[in-house]
Amino acid sequence: MQLIEHVAEMTALARSWRSQGLTVGVVPTMGCLHDGHLSLMRLARERCDRVVVTLFVNPLQFGPNEDFAAYPRQQRLDCQLAEEQGADVVFAPDSRELYPEGFQTTVKAGELAKGLCGASRPGHFDGVVTVVTKLLLLTCADVAVFGEKDFQQLTVIRHLVADLHLPVEIVGAPIVREPDGLAMSSRNKYLQGEMRQEALCLYRAITEARRLALATPPPAAADILEVVRQIVAERGGALDYAVIVDERNLREVPAVDGHSRLILAARIGGVVRLIDNARLLPDHA
Ligand code: PAF
């Protein structure tokens, strides 16, 4: 496996793969890899001749008071993990490579980026779509794999690719959970002491919402959300938002059907912001 830090080198290699007719699967990450990321790499490996894992903590997607500086970084271990999953290249540029002096052109996400996480993280998705566009183009990606945990991000990226006619297939991969249900996230590293237990409020709320949604007829979305709010509060989380949306367009829905997804974000211990989501009914009921 090769570690590449320069855009020119990455682009040259990707172009040579393309000229040989090889397909390229890309897994964009900010590093600090966990089993969720590894599952994305396995999907890319199954689908493509060559796999590139990108490690880049993207300054453009962090707000001024967010955790850019503190974001966990472990490049050596990440390279080892990527290699074990059969990655051909880890592309780990620094900020000056992707945003050299004079850089001034960005991509702007649309409506889908305004609500949910976009409401409390203004500009976040513009940063995401800007870096993802660059990464997909410079790796000549045929396929790019993203986790469903960041469901809004996945939806925004699907739109990006359709709107800009980027010739890339976007694959969404299921959330990977710890044995007790906590969705895997690099930010779980911030959970200290009791916060680890409190963080389960998200999964508990999801489990209960899914149980309620199975009733015939299911309760109204507003009633399910009331229970979600109670569970998160009782277990020590501070809810940022909880919504039930149509997963195809992220619009809120009054009643649950096979396309309904509960999406929520909460602060644990007042500081660690975690997100989670799940479809409420089994496969398109
Ligand atoms: O999901 C992430 O880790 C990041 O938002 C991404 C897609 C790698 C862009 O920086």
Residues whose N, C-alpha, C, O or C-beta is under 5 A from the ligand:
A	BS01	PAF	P28 T29 M30 F56 N58 V128 V131
